[in-house]
Amino acid sequence: MFENLDWDKLKVFIVVAELGSMNAAATRLKETAPTVSRKIDELERSLNARLLYRSPRGVTLTEAGKKALRYAEIMSDAADGLRSDVLDHDLPAEGPVTLCTGDGLASHWIAPHLPDFHLQNPKIELRLVTTDSPDAELLNEKADIAIQFKEPGRQDIVSKRLGILHYVFFASPEYVRNFGHPTSVFDLHNHRCIIHSGYVNQMERWAPKAKEFRDLIDFALVTNSGSVMLEVCANGGGIALLPTYVHSLGKSVVPLNLPEVAPIRFWLTYTERVRRMARAQIVIEWLRGLFNQQRTPWFRPNFVHPLTTENEFRELSPIEVQVSEKSPT
């Protein structure tokens, strides 16, 4: 009987027991609730024991379930220890590393630097995955490293703040010629505006002026793709709310002379397992270099408008940046 015990089903059981809900477990595991329920049923049959009481309010452990959970957690801890102590031991820095982040940073900031990374590290196979939920990919061990916009609250996740994205309005020169330059944020209701669906959800946590902006504007386009936003904006499709680093990409868009809407912090995250992977550490150090705040103004705590001149950029000292990082934002 026990040679047929499925470790995947035990992992599902651990998540269900932790969350007390099939639906919540399905959401975390990115599976359907019927699939989760089926795996629990199959685990119970293989053990010939009922592990869970099910009710409309959720699930609770039976006595057999409590014993099974203790053993499953011991097995999970042992598997984690095996990975931490043995994985990549004494191997050179080569092989796959999976990095997950949003498509904006992936496409427009990380991707242009990949050729240089590959020249320097030809034996590392960097897998760049775009997703709206990089933190979930990390927790599900589908990613080794994530860049995410929510600080992790788990002690087993290593997190380092990479910087802050500052958002301003951009448009193509053609759009400005045809429709004019808005005189203020509140003049945007006279224009076609483009926004990321993630911004809409985040605005409740943004500054009051951002929420006022959302309530005032009827958006011509809402999309979950930063690449789509940039392309539509560059082709005269409207005014887009984009991070300031877009100004350095050489695209056919110009920053408008309007104030910043909102800053969003972002973190570099990975698990303890990844800490011991030599190839992953090379990727981590490379990423920290890409977002080095002394070399580029776009990710600093203090807002730098893209219309700032190159001479003004050079006058921003590293000391100023360090002081700003210690200040609340």
Phi, psi and omega in degrees: 000314190285341176293345178264004180294125187262119181296326178300319180290326176295321178295321176297317179300319179299316181293317179299316180295322180294316186270340180068024184202132175295317182296316179295320178296320179298320178297313180295320184276354182058043174234171177277154178300319176299324178295316178298315180298319179296320180294323177293318178301316182293324177294317179298320179293320181293332178266350183055044181208147175274124185259333187226143164266131182248140178210168178301338181274353181136209181230151173227155183280139168281176175298318177296323179296322179296319178293317180298321180297320179300314180292321180296321179291323175298316179297320179295317178296321179295320179295320177296319178296320177300314179296316185293319187273335188246327186304127177064014183298125177064016177264151177290167182282082177209159181115185185278146171223127181257123179246127178245137174197179178290160187288337179295302179297321182297312186284319193257339180245317183279313185304317180299338181265356183296320179304319179294320177300316181294325176296320182281334186224067187294342183264359177263125178264096182276120179256112184259115184245129177262139182201155175279348184228067180298331179295323179293321179297323179292315181295328180274005179062026173270351177228148174271323184224145177224148167248117189227161185255018177225126182292128181291143181256008183261140182289338181274003177252123176277129181227139176225127182289123181276326182163200181227134172269131178251131186252131175224175183266138177235154172209164175280153175303324179297318180296317181296320179296320185280325189239356178086169180261126179299141182280337179201174177301323184283353175275354184291345179293346177270004186235162172279122184244148183238134182215152176278139181299330177294327178295321181302318180288331183277344190296336177298333181263358181274181179296155180306325182293332178291318179294320177299320179298315180298318182291335185275329192259138165263113187282136177284332180213128170240124183220157176264013182240119174295328179294319178296316179305311185294318181293317179296317179297315182295335180262022173080019185277353179151188180262126185245143174270111188226157177291152187298334183295344178303330181300332183269003186272350181076020178278167183275053176225153180232145176287140178273152182280066179229158183288165174298144178269311185196146171261144177230123177285152173217151189236148168266124186228150175196167183266168177300328178302319184286335181304330184265002179271115183300318182292325179291323178296326176296318178295319180299314179295323177296317179296319179297326176292323180298330183252023180299119188283344177280336182267338180223140183277348194289337187249013181284156177299322180276131183292132174239116182290140179301340178282355176299140183282164179299321179296321178293326175302313184294333180283347176284111187275154174302328180297318179299320180296315182296320179295318182296324181296332180275349182269150177293144180241000000 
